């Protein structure tokens, strides 16, 4: 895989990490973009830890209770983005990556892997819960 973030992606990361992205501008697509950037620069587990740290800092900066952080969703989306990045091959930006296959933009895609009750349980919010319907694909 030779995915790279664009200058615009790097600027977005810098703005996000500096606390300059308001919650109203950090939706699903922006979560995916940040995951893509971290995965371009790091192995999967490091990207996951970086994402976790950044999201918790974002919540704190914006006065949102840390209990809004969702461990299972964060990990699962990192895994999904990594899988699609491996399939996409060489990309030079998040926009280029998402143009290859935009299925990640479907916010309910995780419900093909998790039952609703499982995914939105308190346990899944606070600790990693494995999929109970179908594993998240791994690129081999």
N, C-alpha and C positions, 0 to 999 in steps of 0.2 A: 504494500500500500504506500502510495506517495502523495497523500493528501496534504495540502498546505492551506493555511489561512491567508486571506488577502490582506492588504493594508487596511481595508475597511473593517475586516473581521478583527484585526489586531487593535484597531481604534475602539471598536465596540468593547472588546475585552478590557482595555484600559479604562474606559468610561465606567463599565460595570464594577470593576474592582476598586475604582476610586469612589464608588458610591454615587455616581452621577446619573445612573439610569433609574428613573422613578418606577415604582411598582406598576403604574398604568402602562408603561412601555416594555414591561418584561412579561411577555405572554409565552405561550407554548413554543412558537417559532424561535424566540430569543433563548429559551432554555436549550433547545436543540442546537442553536448556533454556538452557544457557550460550550456545550458538550463536544461539538465538532472541533472547536478550537483547542480545547484541552486534550482531546484525543489525537490531534495532529502533533502535539508537542510531547505527549507522554504515553507510557504504557497504560493499558486499561485501568489497572488498580490505582495507579497514581492519578490518572484523570478523574476517577471516581472520588478519591479523597480530596482532590483540589476542588471539584464541583461541590462536594458536601461542605467544605470549609467556606467557599465563596457564597453559597446559598444561605448558610447560617449567618454569615457576616451581613449579607443583604437584608435578611429578616431583622436582625438587630438594629442595623442602621435606620430602617424604616419603621421601627416600633412595632413590628409584628412578632407575636409570641413564637419562640423557637419551636413550639409544639406544632406549628404549621409545616415544618420540615417533614418530608416523607422519605424515610430511608429506602424502602422497597422501590418506590417510583424512581428515585434518583439512580439507584443501581441499575434498575431494569432499562431505563432510557439510555444510560451510558452503554450498556450491553447492546441494545438495539442500534444505536448510532454507530458503534464500532462495527457491527455486522454489516450494515448498509455501506459504511465507508469501504470495507474490504471488497464488497461486491462492486462498488462504483469504480474502484481503481484510482487512477490519478485525477485529482481535482485541485483547482487552484483557489477555491473560495467555498464558503458555505453555500452561497447561491448556486454555484455550479454543481456542487454535491447534491443539493436538494432537487435540482432540475433533472438529474439522472433518474431519480425515483422519489416521488414526493409522498409515498405512503406514510412516512414518519410524521407528516403534518396532521394525520388523523389522530386526534387526541384519545380516542377510544381503542386504539390498536392494542394496548396492553390487556384489554378485556378478552382478547383471543388467547391470552396466556394465563390469566387469573380470573377467578370468579369475582364478581363485584364485591361480595361480602368479604372475601379474603383480601383483596387489594385495598379496600377502604376500611379495614379493621384497624383498631388502635395498635395491635401487635405489628402490622405491616408498616405503620407509620414510624414506629420506634426501633424496629429491628428488621433485618433482611429476612423476607419470607420468599421461599422458592415458589415458582409458578405451580398452580394446582390443576391447570387444564393442559397446557402444552409448554414445553421448555422454550425459552427465547433462543432462536437459532444462533449457533456459533459458526463462524466462518472457518472452514477447514481447508 
